Amino acid sequence: MTLKASLPALAAMTAAIALAACSSDPDDAASNGSGSSGGNSGSQDDIVRVNTDPYPSTYEPQPSGITLIRGGTVLDGIGGEIENGDVLIENGRIAAIGTGLEAPEDATIIDAAGRYVTPGVIDIHSHLGDYPSPGVSAHSDGNEATQPVTAEVWAEHSVWPQDPGFEHALAGGVTTLHVLPGSANLFGGRGITLRNVSARTVQGMKFPGAPYTLKMACGENPSRVYGSRGQSPATDMGNMAGYRAAWIRASDYRDSWHEYWEAAEDGEDVDPPTQDLELDTLMGVLEGDILVQQHCYRADQMAQIMDMSEEFGYQVTTFHHAVEAYKIPDLLAEHDVCAAVWADWGGFKMEAYDSVRENLAMTHANGACAMIHSDDANGIQRLNQEVAKALADGRRAGLDISDAEAWAWLSSAPAQALGIGDETGSLQEGYRADVVLWSGNPYSTYTRADQVWIDGALSYDRRDTDIQPVSDFMLGQPGEGEQ
């Protein structure tokens, strides 16, 4: 196998994924808001639609002034590095990036000399809010482990916005995170992409316009959970049978809605199908509106899942954990599927046995879209260090991957895989100003996030407690200390 760095391939594939995820016309029948129930009386307004966004985002960015971050080393998140670089923020967006930028009137000027500037960190696999701190049974809200198919549940309905883990992640430079249900089920439910901001409701954190996702899981988890109860699935073949049966039901459900819409739009007096929350989610995947994020470890299992996606005509966006992604980078690239992985977790169960520390670097260097993820309330606080480990392991294996190229693993690649790559994940003019100023090289164990901007608003300052989130839940808790 020839190993080579391939950032252009990553950019091309993740862009293709984002294009596929966003290609559905919002005026298509399946994407329109809900109408009245009952049969069609001839008016287009009376045709029943499936409301695909019943709990819309209420997120409002904080006011953004004009900020010029001057004279730092800038990693733009898409492979570029600028020495003595400047980043100008205006109206919540990146207004300019380069060297020697003029400071507009009334700009706040930040001296970044000797420090690094990057896009905000994006964690594509988090359970914050669904498994909040403290980790007690009352907070175990992420797995609806009551039947193998629970596509009807939504992770956002378990998110507790007061989870102190959000604050700790912000101190680690995390500006956006994707919260998923757990992996007990074949279909675990919908995931949600959040802004890492303080809010009273989860809707106040929802990333505006971000596609919903569907959590699926293959391998040992569902077969262990349900096999131990003497029910299917109890094996890998039971897993596959369960997926396929669900996709057949979803395909029939989608066809029934399209048949109804076609007849109703032709003026026929027809009744709509009975709405089914589980099948609404699966239909959303088949329509290309909901992105599949799949827990899967082994190469052979990932290959089978990709075959199944072709059988039923949907796209797998990302395999999560994917400890054997390094074995199949060509298949991942061929199917436009990303791999979200750990730096060095492995061997803790049989399906994770054949892990290698070079997984992320090898998968990326051989042409597949790859990125880091946490799946952990502690790991999310130091994803920059996780990338540093993966990068060092790749270099020891002889892979020539630059610091700037590797930053895509925790910014632009996850942004593309979440369908928000045209909004955030890189420092480009017009993009959301999600920016981190680091105390030094962000791949150093000793480096901390000094300041974090979300939509251009200074949301965290390590040296100013007045610009740090405050949670009454943490009042009086021991061990707060310096973040």
Steps between C-alpha positions, in 0.01 A plus 500: 500500500640842405457753778466863404354820637178599330333817631347581157336156500361564848361837395347359185335208674366694795367766265325226303345369820378846594360550151318167515368580846372843397382418148134451588277785389335645814185545294476126434189341646682304768676810628204734536340590831194319624160593369152407616406136549238306311424453133575746223223743415663631185712784639879467511481645851298199614760245396654343809877537527749347741641770726874433494592773750240514778755630756692768309813670624453814706874567518595866479868594483631737762590849373827500312722802487795558271806299603842481335715211618844609390837336451437137590568174318171430323389147412195552278354149539527408133874449478629857497745653746581871523794621703448838666140478381195710577132410531235771483157437651202720418127444553556144618686396185857471377546827312860442391799276559857574397797709608529869574124557521390852587303537820158654435382784720378383842662158456622308802857397421633176647877451495547134402878508461650165604156341505285300257161576347274220372137429417296380796514130581203292380426169672291278273434240771391622842247397762515820705159588635368146445753352742576809707713540809474370763475153344212364705223267384248784487722666239536191280272636232667403173395141421136410438600133533147361492491361147756472217342771283432831675542744212207694644698642794706819475815567705404865541204400717744363757752787491539679832643843408642548850749214464831646628671297229404768248701759693802272527485427126491873427819542702651243261410708195183309401255733325267242339411145601280222370301318768397143418290234668691201632588186305282230659261482205516432128333838454560713807318816397573848373810701584520879523773757430538766771679829547702485821320791663314547825125469454193413704369262233658264252328692221704802604815297423394338171719590202261680262442304182722205595357172365367245741697178525414136566708294741539137395717233661649179370697220661514386859290766670152424364559124477625491861218718638217310332660157481539505878122541519439202272375711211626606161752625411739265673758476218646708219265329257210593727622860491496506121157340485367760743638791297363366174152433640488858629614646167235296317233646729643848449507461121134394498412791730680749276323359193161531670560868575618575147202319354271703724669831411487424130131410512410796723686745279304362204182594683394152609312458829744275687593443863861537615695213653501473878806682626764284672779675692747213454444485125504879467866491603588211270314667212705813566815295444365351177408851382856623571396746770632310806867398520595149618765494773581134563682337792714227340843358584605230256590539134284207386197638682547845349523343154170315557329818619614683185363214288169531683489875445529437127224237522256753648629816337622708793835652598707413806665827598746387766612183677574576864782328695601315181814350655563301183443786256868479408426167328241642258584864412435424134150367572421799721617739230306314230179532702569859618487387863704658780658336805485666843752331727692518826872562512595189694203324659476133412518145624231544762271247328545253217367721221754765608785248522667579167543872565821686414612842618567604141133451403405865455816599314499191274132535413545865411827455313348229281223718367207461738327770703608461862470691826535480877208456741467472877198288605612606846427788737869530589646438156295783349700742716830420326426398142795713388727266697325193357581626150858565612535134599350376173719735301816387682412134445449564130833679469680217676348273234656718230193706403576860411199684642539865598365667813268709284369199310426309821288780645230402248451187712329704770345785304420490127464121465241463778325814376462346155384168645231684696377694197618838636829527313384809310443682831778406739807281547750723321624858503369632170339830413127491564510200733375511857768646723556190716858564602744385767811687612738249659775582749755323279520219247165319542670162460694555822390343826572832670280713274160628610223686321547863605190641330209350307262685270167356384335691216746778572397541864771446759354203688795390712810672636731286711633804688166673556239319711242758393521350149446138596170313526353490848283209613318506831522122495875528557480749789689363798629198312856401598790488259398782268843663486646652187363356176 
